[in-house]
Amino acid sequence: MNYFSSDFKLGILGGGQLGKMLLAETRKFDIQTYILDPSEEAPSQFGASKFIQGNLMDFETVYNFGKLVNLLTIEIENVNLDALEKLENEGLPVYPSPKTLRLIQNKGSQKDFYVTNDIPTSTHQRFSDIETLKSAITLNAVKIPFVWKCAQFGYDGNGVKIVRSSSDLDNLPNVECIAEEVIAFKNELAVIVARSVSGEVKTYPVVEMEFHPEANQVEYVICPARIDEKVTQKVQEVALQVSEKFNHVGLLAVEMFQTQDDKILVNEVAPRPHNSGHHTIEASYTSQFENHLRAILNLPLGNTDSKVAGIMVNLVGEEGFSGLVIYENIEKIMAINGVTPHIYGKRETRPFRKMGHVTIVNQDMVEARKIAEDVKNSIRVISEIK
């Protein structure tokens, strides 16, 4: 099939910042794109060939959208899988497949999948709701502390909490959830694996992630990770093992813990472009977004090597500010060599809302990390009225 400057239509479920950055690659190759997103202010609305506002979890909405396009992909996992299965059964290519998404969409099912397939991960227990979890704690079947995660619809640190006392459960939603063992780790690491329709596989270098202690969001992504070669090799091997078992098409971001004794445990995965790969736009020969596109269109995968050291700084709404966004001191950081801001197009900020990111590239990792700290301390995502 001729994808370029033709009548071919690529459908993307989700029109957030990931979709916006994916559209930069489709526009580079002149591929028609249709976007479905529930928000009339979705960041992708201006870059797509056609934007449709609609509920991603509604069967009819997703099914009818799929009938408009020649191939369907996602930028968010929370979509109606029954509609995708029907579309796939009718002959529409859907990548990643509904079968893969069904394993990943529910964190309980995802964790069970690791256990079944001998993939190293932390121990966990599944619960239908908070009340069942509380009963298990009372019976001493679950020991505090543990990591609580809602089984579905969590994102950007939402739906995750470290439970250090029974009172920490009081304000959590009464939904299906899992309780995970708390891991004492040295580093949180990630690898993005690209897998094409024909089975070509490439991995990006291991990255190291530093998290905000309160919001549980990534503050910095550092590439390459500051780990020794043996650990790097082990991490890559585990990421490839996970990718092979899921047999996905497109990208799979595999997040892992490096324990104090250098074991590698899989935390969770995302079957799409991911926050841990944003630096690849500037730092890699082929960005994660271009390789996702190449993979789902079954084109040769691009070079995943890094050209330079890259660090990503997340731009999130500052505490105490809600309303029309202002990026304070953005001109100051843009004056620094190797600094590139990406603004996602969300008009309104609120505390910890992901509003953009900044990439820092440099031949010297130590210097790149220093500049990243300067960027983090300089730019503020605030609003006109506190």
C-alpha positions in Angstrom: 0.0 0.0 0.0 1.2 3.5 -0.8 1.0 5.5 2.5 2.7 8.7 1.2 0.9 11.6 -0.4 -2.0 9.2 -1.1 -5.6 8.4 0.0 -4.4 6.2 2.8 -5.9 7.2 6.2 -4.2 6.5 9.5 -6.6 6.6 12.5 -5.2 7.5 16.0 -7.3 6.9 19.1 -6.4 9.8 21.5 -5.4 13.3 20.7 -3.2 14.3 23.6 0.4 15.4 23.5 1.6 11.9 22.3 -0.7 12.2 19.3 0.5 15.7 18.7 4.1 14.6 18.6 3.2 11.6 16.4 1.5 13.9 13.9 4.9 15.7 13.4 6.1 12.5 11.8 3.0 11.8 9.8 3.1 15.4 8.4 6.8 14.9 7.6 5.9 11.9 5.4 2.6 13.4 4.2 0.3 10.7 5.6 -3.4 11.5 6.2 -4.4 11.3 9.8 -7.8 11.0 11.6 -7.9 11.7 15.3 -10.6 10.7 17.8 -10.5 12.4 21.3 -13.1 13.3 23.9 -11.8 16.9 24.4 -12.6 19.8 22.1 -9.3 21.3 23.2 -7.2 18.2 22.4 -3.6 19.2 21.5 -3.8 17.1 18.3 -6.8 18.9 16.8 -4.9 21.3 14.7 -2.3 18.9 13.2 -4.6 16.2 12.0 -6.2 15.9 8.6 -9.5 15.3 10.4 -10.4 15.7 14.1 -13.4 14.0 15.6 -14.6 14.6 19.1 -15.9 11.5 20.8 -15.7 9.1 23.7 -12.9 6.6 23.4 -14.6 4.1 25.7 -17.9 4.1 23.7 -18.3 1.1 21.4 -20.3 2.8 18.6 -18.0 5.9 18.6 -14.8 3.9 18.3 -16.3 1.4 15.8 -17.6 4.1 13.5 -14.3 6.0 13.7 -12.5 2.8 12.7 -14.7 2.5 9.5 -13.3 5.8 8.3 -9.6 4.7 8.2 -7.3 2.2 6.7 -5.3 1.4 9.8 -5.8 2.2 13.5 -3.4 2.8 16.3 -3.5 4.4 19.8 -1.8 7.0 21.9 -3.7 5.9 25.0 -4.6 2.5 26.3 -8.0 3.4 27.7 -10.1 2.7 24.6 -13.0 0.4 23.8 -11.5 -3.0 23.1 -14.7 -4.7 22.0 -15.0 -2.2 19.1 -11.3 -2.8 18.2 -11.8 -6.5 18.1 -14.8 -6.2 15.8 -12.9 -3.9 13.5 -10.0 -6.3 13.5 -12.2 -9.3 12.7 -13.7 -7.3 9.8 -10.2 -6.9 8.4 -9.0 -3.5 9.7 -5.3 -3.6 10.8 -5.2 -2.5 14.5 -1.8 -2.0 16.1 -1.2 -2.8 18.9 -3.8 -5.6 18.7 -6.8 -5.7 21.0 -5.5 -9.0 22.4 -2.2 -7.2 23.5 -4.2 -4.2 24.8 -6.5 -6.5 26.8 -3.5 -8.0 28.6 -2.0 -4.5 29.4 -5.1 -2.3 30.0 -5.8 -3.9 33.4 -2.8 -3.7 35.7 -3.9 -6.8 37.5 -4.0 -8.8 34.3 -0.7 -7.3 33.3 1.0 -8.4 36.5 -0.5 -11.9 36.2 0.9 -12.1 32.7 4.4 -11.5 34.0 4.0 -14.3 36.6 2.6 -16.7 34.0 5.5 -16.0 31.6 8.3 -16.1 34.1 9.0 -12.4 33.7 10.7 -11.0 36.9 8.3 -8.7 38.8 7.3 -7.7 42.3 4.8 -9.9 44.2 1.2 -8.7 44.0 -2.3 -9.5 45.0 -5.5 -8.5 43.2 -8.7 -7.2 44.8 -12.2 -6.4 43.5 -12.4 -3.2 45.6 -11.0 -1.4 48.6 -13.3 -3.2 51.1 -11.9 -6.6 50.1 -8.4 -5.2 50.4 -9.2 -3.9 53.9 -10.5 -7.3 54.9 -7.3 -8.9 53.7 -5.2 -6.4 55.8 -7.4 -7.2 58.8 -6.7 -11.0 58.3 -3.0 -10.3 57.9 -3.1 -11.6 54.3 -1.7 -8.3 53.1 1.1 -6.6 55.1 1.6 -2.8 55.3 3.5 -1.1 53.7 2.6 -1.9 50.1 2.0 -0.1 46.8 -1.7 0.4 45.9 -2.6 0.7 42.3 -6.0 1.0 40.7 -6.4 -1.7 38.1 -7.6 0.6 35.3 -7.5 4.2 34.2 -4.5 5.4 36.2 -2.1 7.8 34.5 0.8 10.1 35.3 1.0 9.0 38.9 -2.7 9.1 39.4 -4.0 5.7 40.7 -0.8 4.9 42.6 -0.2 5.3 46.3 2.3 3.9 48.8 0.1 2.7 51.8 2.1 3.1 55.0 -0.9 2.9 57.4 -4.4 1.6 57.1 -5.7 5.2 57.2 -4.0 5.8 53.8 -6.8 3.7 52.3 -9.6 6.0 53.5 -9.6 8.4 50.6 -8.8 5.9 47.8 -11.5 5.1 45.3 -13.5 1.9 45.8 -12.4 0.2 42.6 -10.6 -2.9 41.4 -7.0 -2.7 42.6 -3.8 -4.5 43.3 -1.4 -4.5 46.2 2.3 -4.7 45.3 5.3 -5.4 47.4 7.4 -2.2 48.1 10.7 -2.6 46.2 13.9 -1.1 47.6 15.5 0.0 44.4 18.6 1.8 43.2 17.2 3.0 40.0 14.0 3.2 38.0 14.9 2.3 34.4 13.1 2.0 31.1 13.7 0.6 27.6 11.5 1.3 24.5 11.2 -1.6 22.1 10.1 -1.1 18.5 8.6 -4.1 16.8 7.2 -4.0 13.2 4.4 -6.0 11.6 6.9 -8.3 10.0 8.8 -8.9 13.3 11.8 -6.6 13.0 12.8 -5.5 16.5 15.0 -2.7 17.8 15.6 -1.3 21.2 16.5 2.2 22.4 19.2 2.8 24.9 18.3 2.2 28.6 17.1 5.4 30.3 17.1 6.3 34.0 14.1 8.1 35.5 13.9 10.4 38.4 10.5 10.9 40.0 8.8 13.7 41.9 8.4 12.4 45.5 4.8 13.6 45.9 3.2 13.5 42.5 4.8 10.2 41.5 5.5 11.7 38.1 8.8 11.5 36.1 10.8 14.7 36.6 13.9 13.8 34.6 14.6 11.1 32.0 18.4 10.6 31.6 19.9 8.9 28.5 22.1 6.9 28.7 21.3 5.6 32.2 24.2 5.9 34.6 24.5 2.2 35.2 27.3 -0.3 34.5 27.4 -2.4 31.3 26.3 -5.7 32.9 23.2 -4.1 34.3 22.5 -2.4 30.9 22.7 -5.7 29.2 20.4 -7.4 31.7 17.8 -4.6 31.4 17.9 -4.9 27.6 17.4 -8.7 27.8 14.4 -8.3 30.1 12.8 -5.7 27.9 13.2 -7.9 24.8 11.8 -10.9 26.8 8.7 -8.8 27.7 8.3 -7.6 24.1 8.5 -11.1 22.7 5.9 -12.4 25.1 3.4 -9.6 24.4 4.2 -10.0 20.6 3.1 -6.3 20.2 3.3 -4.2 17.0 4.5 -0.7 17.5 6.3 0.6 20.6 6.4 -1.0 24.0 7.9 1.0 26.8 9.1 -1.3 29.6 9.6 0.3 33.0 11.8 -1.6 35.4 13.4 -1.5 38.9 17.0 -2.1 39.5 17.1 -3.6 43.1 19.9 -3.1 45.6 21.4 -6.4 44.6 21.1 -5.6 40.8 18.1 -7.7 40.0 15.8 -6.3 37.3 12.1 -6.4 38.0 9.4 -5.2 35.5 7.1 -2.6 36.9 4.7 -2.0 34.1 4.5 -1.4 30.3 2.9 1.0 27.9 2.2 -0.2 24.3 2.6 3.3 22.7 5.0 6.2 22.6 6.0 7.1 26.1 7.3 9.8 28.4 10.6 7.9 28.8 11.2 8.4 25.0 10.5 12.1 24.5 14.3 12.9 24.4 14.6 10.8 21.3 13.2 13.6 19.2 16.4 15.6 19.6 18.9 13.0 20.9 18.4 10.0 18.7 18.8 9.3 15.0 15.2 8.2 14.8 12.6 9.4 17.3 10.3 7.0 19.1 7.4 8.6 17.2 8.9 8.0 13.8 9.7 4.4 14.7 6.1 3.8 16.0 4.9 4.9 12.6 7.5 2.8 10.7 6.6 -0.2 12.9 2.8 -0.1 12.3 3.2 0.6 8.6 5.7 -2.3 8.3 8.5 0.0 7.0 12.1 -0.6 7.9 12.8 0.5 11.5 15.1 3.5 11.9 18.4 3.7 13.8 17.6 3.8 17.6 21.2 4.9 18.6 21.7 8.2 20.4 23.6 11.0 18.7 24.3 12.8 22.0 23.5 12.5 25.7 19.9 13.5 26.2 17.9 14.6 29.3 14.2 15.4 29.4 12.7 17.6 32.0 8.9 17.4 32.4 7.0 20.7 32.6 4.1 20.3 35.0 1.7 22.8 36.5 3.0 24.4 39.7 1.2 23.8 43.0 -1.2 26.6 43.9 -1.9 27.7 40.3 -4.9 26.9 38.1 -6.2 28.7 35.1 -4.8 30.1 31.8 -1.2 29.0 31.6 1.9 31.2 31.6 5.4 29.7 31.0 7.5 32.0 33.2 11.2 32.4 32.1 10.8 30.3 29.0 12.9 32.8 27.1 15.7 32.3 29.6 16.0 28.6 29.0 15.7 29.0 25.3 18.9 31.1 25.3 20.8 28.0 26.6 22.6 25.9 23.9 21.0 22.5 23.4 17.7 23.3 25.1 14.5 22.7 23.2 11.0 23.2 24.8 8.0 21.3 23.7 4.7 22.9 24.7 1.7 20.5 24.5 -1.0 23.0 23.7 -3.1 22.8 26.9 -4.5 26.3 27.5 -5.2 25.7 31.2 -2.8 24.6 33.9 -3.5 22.9 37.3 -1.2 21.4 39.9 1.0 18.6 38.5 -0.8 18.7 35.1 1.6 17.6 32.4 2.0 20.8 30.2 5.1 20.1 28.2 8.7 19.0 28.4 12.2 20.3 27.7 15.0 18.3 26.1 18.6 19.0 26.8 21.3 17.6 24.5 25.0 17.7 25.1 28.1 15.6 24.3 28.9 15.6 28.0 26.3 13.9 30.3 27.6 15.7 33.4 27.0 19.0 31.7 23.7 18.0 30.3 22.5 17.0 33.8 23.7 20.4 35.2 21.8 22.3 32.5 18.7 20.2 33.2 18.8 21.3 36.8 19.1 24.9 35.7 16.2 24.5 33.4 14.1 22.9 36.2 14.9 25.7 38.6 14.2 28.5 36.0 11.0 27.8 34.2 7.7 27.8 36.1 4.3 26.7 34.8 1.9 29.1 36.4 -1.4 30.9 35.7 -2.4 34.5 35.6 -4.3 34.2 38.9 -3.0 32.1 41.8 
